Amino acid sequence: MTDLLQPGQLLARGVSRHLRSHGFVSVDEFVPMRGLRVDIMALGPKGELWIVECKSSRADFQSDSKWQGYLEWCDRYFWAVDTEFPTDLLPEDTGLIMADAYDAEIIRMAPEDKLAPARRKKMIQKFATDAARRLHRHRDPKLPGLPDED
C-alpha cells in the first residue's frame, strides 16, 4: 500500500496516526472554501481545529503560495516534514511536526489563534459532512446523487 502513496500522503498518514493518539480525528485534502485545499484538517476533543500542511521537499514548500490563506480557517497551523527537510525554511511562528509514514511528533506547538464561534460551527459542520460523504462513497461507491465536496 505504501508504494501507491506519494511522499506527502505518507507524511499525512503518520501525522493522522499521531494526532489520533491525542484524541483528534482528521480528514485529508479538506476544502475549507472553494480554491483552498489543506493536506490535513484535524478536529480535537474540545472542538479545536488544526491544519497541517505536509511538505516532502524544499521545492514542495517553495511552490506553496496559498498557505497563509489557511490561517483564518484553524485554531493552530502546523507544517509536517520528514527528518531530511531543511526546517530553517519554515516560519518560526507556525507549528512543526516531524513525521514519517508510520508516526509523528510535535516538535514545536503552533500558536493558538481561536476561530470566531460562527466560523468554528461552520467548519465543524463541513468537517462532519465531508467525512460522512467520504464514508458513503467508500461504503457504496456507485451510489448516485451524492454531491462532491466543495
N, C-alpha and C positions, 0 to 999 in steps of 0.2 A: 504494500500500500504506500509506503513512503516513497517509492520510486515514481509514483504518479503525481506527487505533490511538488509544487515549486518551493524554493527556499523560504520565501515569506510565509507560505502556508504551513510549512513545518514549524517555523517560529511561532505562528499563531496557535498551533496545536499545543506546543509546550506552554505558552502563556496561558491559554484557556485552562489547561490542567492545573497550573499553579493557582490561578485565580479561584478555581473551584475549591481548592483547599482553604481558601479564605471566605467561603460562602457565596462567592459570586457565580452567576451564570452569564454566559456570553453568546453573542451572535457575531459570526464572521461576516465581513463585507456588508455592513449595515449602512443604510442610506438615511441619514438624519433629515436631509432635504434634497430635493432634486439638484443634481450637479455635484453632490458630495457623497463619497463612499469611504467609510473608515474601515480599517482592517478588522478591528475588534471593538464592539460596544459591550461593556460589561455592566451588569446590574447587581448591586450589592445587597446584602441582607437588610440594610436600613434605607433602601431606595436610592443609594448613591449611584451615579452613572460615571463610568470611567471610559475613556477612549484610549486604545493602544494602537499605535502605528508600528508595524513590523518592517524593519529595513534590513535587507540582506547584503547590501554593499554600499560603498560610497556613492556610486552612480545612482543607485535606487534612492538614496536620501537626497542627493542634489537635484534630482528630477522632480521632487515633490514640492510643488509650489502652492498647494492648497492647504497645507496642514494648519496654518494659523486660523483659517476659517472654521476649523473643527473645535476650537477652544470654546466657543459660545454654546456648544451642544453637550458639554460634560462638566462634571464637578472637578475632575482631575484628568490630566493628559500625560500619557507616557509614550516613550519610544521603547521598542523591544528590538534588541540586536543580539548577534552571537558574540563570542569572545574575540573573534578576529576583527570586529568592526572598530574603526577609529572613533571612539566615543567623544573625543575632543571636538568633533564636528557638531555634536548635539547641543542645543541651547541648554544652559545650566538651570534655567527657570522652568524646566519640564522634568517629568519623571523618567527614570531609566530602569529598564528591566533587561537582565541578561537571560537569554533563552537558548534552548535547542529544541529538537523535535519532541522531547520527552518531558521536559520540565522547565522551570524558570525561577528566577529570584529577583525580587525588587531590590535594586541597588540604591536608588535614590527616589524617595517618595515625592510625588508631584505635589506642588502647592494646590491647596483647595480654593476653588472659586465657585461657590454654590450657585446652581441654576435657580432662576426665579421659579416659584411654585407652579405657575401656569405652564411654563416650558417643561418642567420636570414631569408634570402629569401627562402632557402631550407625548414626551419621549418614552415614558414607561408604557403608555398605551400602544405606541408604534412598535416598541420592542416586543411586546406581547403579541401583537397582531402579526408581525413579521415572523416571529418564532413559530406561531401556530400555523401560518401558511406553509412554512418550510416543512413542518411535521406532516401536514396534509399531503404535500407533494411527495414526500418520502413514502408515506403510507399508501398513497393512491396516485401514482404519477400520471395516470391517464384521466383523472377527474377533470371534466370540462368546467369552464366558468370561474376558475379561481384567478382573480386578478393578480398581476405581478406586483412586486413591492415597488414603492415609489423611489 
